[in-house]
């Protein structure tokens, strides 16, 4: 598991920097609703951050678009398994967006 993950919040966006290798990061930009929903379904922000990092490390060699799609699918899966659908449907998740995923140094 990567040891150096950071998060910033700016203008309704959450930016996650996930260290995947010693000299390589993946930067995920998502809207706050997506991150907040993930925190609710996973239990808290620490668990959400660990969940994101674990998923990203598993698929870090794939394209940015593929990682983005994979993260969205996994959140939908998590929401569908949840016993407590806080928003009643998955519509709130469908509206939530991962803005970008990009490999960086």
C-alpha positions in Angstrom: 0.0 0.0 0.0 1.4 3.4 -0.9 2.6 5.4 2.2 2.4 8.9 0.8 -1.2 9.9 -0.2 -2.4 13.4 0.0 -5.7 15.2 -0.4 -6.8 18.8 -1.0 -10.2 20.4 -1.4 -10.6 23.4 -3.7 -13.8 24.9 -5.2 -16.0 21.9 -4.6 -13.3 19.5 -5.9 -11.3 16.9 -4.0 -7.9 16.2 -5.4 -6.2 12.9 -4.3 -2.6 12.2 -5.0 -1.8 8.5 -4.7 1.8 7.4 -4.7 2.0 4.2 -6.7 5.7 3.9 -7.2 8.7 5.7 -5.7 8.7 8.2 -8.5 5.2 8.1 -9.8 1.8 9.3 -8.6 -1.7 9.1 -9.9 -3.8 12.3 -9.4 -7.5 11.9 -9.1 -9.8 14.9 -9.2 -13.4 14.3 -8.2 -16.3 16.5 -7.1 -17.0 16.7 -3.4 -20.3 14.8 -3.7 -18.5 11.8 -5.1 -15.9 11.8 -2.3 -18.5 12.5 0.4 -20.7 9.6 -0.8 -17.6 7.4 -0.8 -16.9 8.4 2.8 -20.4 7.6 3.8 -20.5 4.2 2.2 -17.0 3.2 3.4 -17.5 4.5 7.0 -15.2 7.6 7.1 -12.6 9.5 5.1 -9.6 7.4 6.2 -11.3 4.2 5.0 -12.3 6.0 1.8 -8.8 7.1 1.2 -7.4 3.6 1.8 -10.1 2.1 -0.5 -9.2 4.6 -3.3 -5.5 3.9 -2.9 -5.9 0.1 -2.9 -8.0 0.2 -6.1 -5.7 2.6 -7.9 -2.6 0.6 -7.0 -4.3 -2.6 -8.4 -4.9 -0.9 -11.8 -2.2 1.7 -12.0 -0.7 0.3 -15.2 -3.9 0.9 -17.1 -4.9 4.0 -19.0 -6.2 7.1 -17.1 -9.6 6.6 -18.6 -9.8 3.0 -17.6 -8.8 3.8 -14.0 -11.5 6.5 -14.0 -14.2 4.1 -15.2 -13.1 1.4 -12.8 -13.4 3.7 -9.8 -16.9 4.8 -10.8 -18.0 1.2 -11.3 -16.6 0.1 -7.9 -18.4 3.0 -6.1 -21.7 2.0 -7.8 -21.0 -1.6 -6.7 -20.3 -0.4 -3.1 -23.5 1.6 -3.1 -25.6 -1.2 -4.4 -24.3 -3.5 -1.6 -24.9 -1.0 1.1 -27.7 -1.8 3.5 -28.3 1.9 4.1 -29.0 3.7 0.9 -28.7 7.2 2.3 -29.9 8.9 -0.9 -32.6 6.4 -1.7 -31.2 5.5 -5.1 -27.9 5.5 -6.9 -28.9 8.7 -8.7 -26.7 10.8 -6.4 -23.8 8.7 -7.3 -24.6 8.9 -11.0 -24.5 12.7 -10.7 -21.2 12.6 -8.9 -18.2 12.7 -11.1 -14.6 11.8 -11.2 -13.3 14.7 -13.2 -10.0 13.3 -14.1 -7.4 10.7 -13.5 -3.8 11.3 -14.6 -0.4 9.9 -14.1 2.1 12.3 -12.7 5.6 12.4 -11.4 
